[in-house]
């Protein structure tokens, strides 16, 4: 059966005709003649080979509904079974959600697995394939995005990086996939998440340009929690060097420390978020680091303790205290970022 994903203009027109702003972003278009053929009872030729030979399923009077008779208990990273998703958190069952400067673990995870979607990238459609080719040629520019919303008592928190030059997976499409994976049924969630992403993209585009600057280093402090493990580190990062990749740095750091892949996106987000904050306050900051001397660019021995990675396994009491401190710091950072020049 012929089908293709609707373009942005077609989706907008469909929403206007249906008067439904919460319409699905992944709208598929089909041919009217084929729909009429199916309604006329000629649906057999549109079935796949597997569906034609499948055993018929007897209909029941009541639909099958999943009933959870026991509470959810998520294993830790050390005892996690092979069938559990990689983002299960052992502290979700007790209501404790670890939140750091950056986190890739929404508090509502565990209700569903990410779904495979064939209708986002349809390489069988020539028009869509040309759009994919054009989108792939656009340079990638990642923006740190933090979702912190409270919708009808449901707290939605996540942190990730988003390509601001993406033309196919728009914030609306991403928000719908996000809500679909986590089984968030509130119709306002998609719009609020997409609006939050677009607002942060606009704020990122207003940052000061750093072209032509040399050796503009800033101290990046990492404080990352994944389950009961805490990673702290301090590095100096040249915010004017476009070739520095937070994702590549995070991958190599996790490989050197032999820690799980859950840390990689959190580290990358934390670095990009602090880089954006430093660029916003660069002109008004009095704590700029001196230029490195080419004679002896080696750190002194007394600075080794401060500039060394450290991994700590924390108890539940430490996790609760760190959660409160993180919430307090998050509120302070949001207040600073909402003021001109980051509060300076």
N, C-alpha and C positions, 0 to 999 in steps of 0.2 A: 504494500500500500504506500502510495506516495505521500511524503510529509516533509516539512521543513520548519525550522524555528522562525517565528515571526521577528521582523526587524523592530528596532526601537520605535520608528514612526508607526508601524502597524500595531504594535502593542498599545501605543498611546491612543490611536483611533479606536481600537477595540474597547479600551477602558472608557472612552467618552461615549461610545454607543451603548455599552452595558451599564453605564453609570455606577461602576463598581471600582473604587480606588484600590481595593484590596485584591484585585485580580491577580492571578498567578503570573509571575514574570516569565516563566518558561512556557509560553504559549506556542502550541504546535498548530500549523496550518495544514489542512488536507483539502483534497479536491471534492467539490460538491457532487460531481457525477459518481465518484466512488462511494460517498456517503449515501446517496440515493440508492445505489446498487445494493449496499449492505442492508438498508432499511427495507428493500424489496424482497429480502430473503436470500440474496446471492452472496452471502458472506463466506462461503466455503473456499472460494478461490483466493481470498485474502488471508487465510490462515497459514501459519508457518507449517513446515513439514512435521516438526515435533508436536504441534498442537493438533494436527489431523489424526495422528496415531496415538494420542494420549488417551488414557482411560478416563471415561466420563466421571465427573464428580457429582454425586447425588446431592441435590439441594436439601437444606434443612429448614425447619420452621424458624429457628433462631440462628443468627450469625455466630460464628466462633469468636469469642472475646477472650483475650488473654487475662487470666486471673492470677494475680500474685498473692499467694497465701502466706508467704514468708517474707520478712523484710530483706531488703537488698544488703548484702555484705560484700564489700569490694576488697580484694586482697591487696597487700602491699606490693611494692615493686620486686621484693626479694622472693615472695611466695606466690606471685601472680601466676595463674594457670595459663596454658598456651592459648586457650580459647577466649580469654578476656581481652577487651580492647586496651590499647596501650595508654589511654587517658583515664582509666579507672583510678579513683583516689580512695585510699582506705579510710580517710577521715570524713568522707561524705556521709557515711552512715550515721555518724554521731553528730552531724550538723556542723562540723568544723571545716572551713574552707581555707586552705592556705593561700594567701594573697601577698605577693611581693610587689616591687616596683614593676615587674613584668610577670605575667602568668599566662600560660596557654591552656589553662584548665577552667572552663566555665563551671559555676557551681551546679548547673542543672545537667551535667553530663551523666551518662550511665543509663539513660532511658532508651537509647536507641543507638545503633551503629550507623556510621556514615554510609549513605546509599550511593550506588553507582548510577550515574545519569548519562544516558546515551544521547539525550536531546540537547546537551550544551554544545558539544563539538560533533557536528554531523559532517563527516568528510565525504559522504555520498552526495551531498548537495553542492553543486558547482558554485553557486552564489555564496554559500556559507564558506566553502573552501577558499575562495578568493578573499573573503573577509578575514579568515584565519591567517592567510599569508600576509595580508597588509598589517594585521595586528602584530604578527611576529617580528616585523621589521621596525616597529617603533621601539626606541630605547626604553629599557626598564628603569623606573624611578620609584623605589619603595618608600612608603610613608608609614611611620609608626601609628597604629590605630588602637585605641583603647575603648572597649565597650563597657559601660558601667550604667546600666539602666535598671529601673524598678517599675515593672509593668504589672499592675494588678496583684501586687504581692510577690511576684516572681522576679528575683534578682538575676539579671543577666550580666555576667562579667567575663570578659575575654580580652586578650591582647595579642596582636598579630601585626604583620606588615602587609600593606596593600599597594599594588602597582597603580599609581595615579594615572598612568597613560593607558591603562587597560580599556579597550573599546567593546569587548564582548561580554566579559563577566563584570557587568556594571555593579555598583553598590546595591541596587535593588535585587539583581539576580543573586549576588552573594548573600544578601540578607535572607532571601527566601530559602536558599540551600541551607543556610545556618539554622533557621527555624525548623526546616524540615528534618534535619539531622537530629536535633534535640527535641523534636515533637512539641514545639511551642505553637499552640493553636490560636493564640490571641491575634486577631487580624491587624491590630495596631503595631505589633512587634516588628514586622517587616519594614514598615514606613519609618519607625523611630530609629531602628538600627541603620537603615540606609541614610537617613538624615544626619545621624551622628557621624557616619563615615565621611559624608560630603563636607560637613562642617570642619572636620579635622584636616581634610585635604586642602580646603580653602585657607585655613590657618597655616598649613605647611608652606603653601605657595607664597605667603607673605614674609617668609624668613629672609634675612639679609643674605645677599649673594656673597660668595667667598672666592670668586675668580681672581687669580693673580696673587692671592695671599700665600705666604711662605711660612712654614713651621708655626702654625697656629694650633698648638697642642692644648688639650683640655684633659683634666682628670676625669676618668669614667669609673664610677664605683658600682660594682656588681653586687647585688644581694638577691640571689635567686633561690626560691624554695620549690622543690618538687617532692611532694609527699613529705617524708620526715627528714629529708636531706636538704641542707642549706649550703650554698656556695657563695663565698665572699671573695672579692678580688678587686684590685685597683690597677688600672692601666692608664697610660697617657696616649691620647688619640689625636692625630692631626685632623681637625675638622675641615681643613681646606684641601685635603688630598682626596680627589674623587675616586681614585683607584682603591682606596681602603674599603674592604668589604666586611661589614659586621657578620654576615652569614658565614663567610669563609673563616673568619677569626673564631667564631663560636664553634664551628665544626672541628677545627684543629685543637681548640682548648679542651673540648669534651673528649677528643681522641687521646690527648696527652694525659688527661686526668682519669680516663677510663670510666666515664660516667655516662648515663643513659641519654638517648636521643631527645628525651623530653626537655633537657636543658637547652638544646640548640636554639629553638625559636624564641625561648624566653630571653636568652642572652642577646640574641640579635635585636629583639625588640627593645630591650633595656638600653643597648648602645645607641640605637637610632633615636630613641626618645631623648636621651641625654645630649646627643649631638644637636638635635633640633632645639633643645632648651639653650644650649651654649650659643648657637647661632643667633637665637632671638635676643640674647642678653650680651652679645659679644662686645658691642660698642660701649655699653654702660658698665662693663665689668672691670674691677680694679685688681683682679686676681689672675691676670694672664701670666702664663709660664714664660720664663726667659728662653731665649734662643739657645739651642744645644750647641756647645762648642765642638768643633771638628777635631780638636786636639785629643780630648779624652772623653768620648761620649759613653761612659760607663757609670752605672748607678753606684753610689757609695754603699759601703757595707751596712751602715746604720739604717738604710732605707729598705733593706731586704725584707724585713718583717711586714712592712706596710704594703709592699708591692709583690706579694706572693699569694697565690690562690690557696684557699682553705675550705675544706669540706667538713661539715659537722653534722652528725646524726643527733637530732633533737628529740626530747621527750614531749609528751602531750602538753605539759605545763608550759614548756618553752614555746611550743607552737601557738598556744593561746595568747601568750604575751606578744609574740611576734606578729600575730594577726592583728591585735589591737594597735601596735605601733605602726604596722603597715597601713591600716585604715586611716590613722591620724596623719601619716605622711602623705597618703593619697589625697586627702582633703586639702592639705596645705599646698600640694603641687597644683591641684586644680584651681585653687584661689589665685596662685601666682600666675598661672597661664591665662587666666581670664582677665588679668589686668594688663594695661599697655606695658610693653617691654619687660614682661615677666615679673612685674613688681618693683623694678628699679626706677 
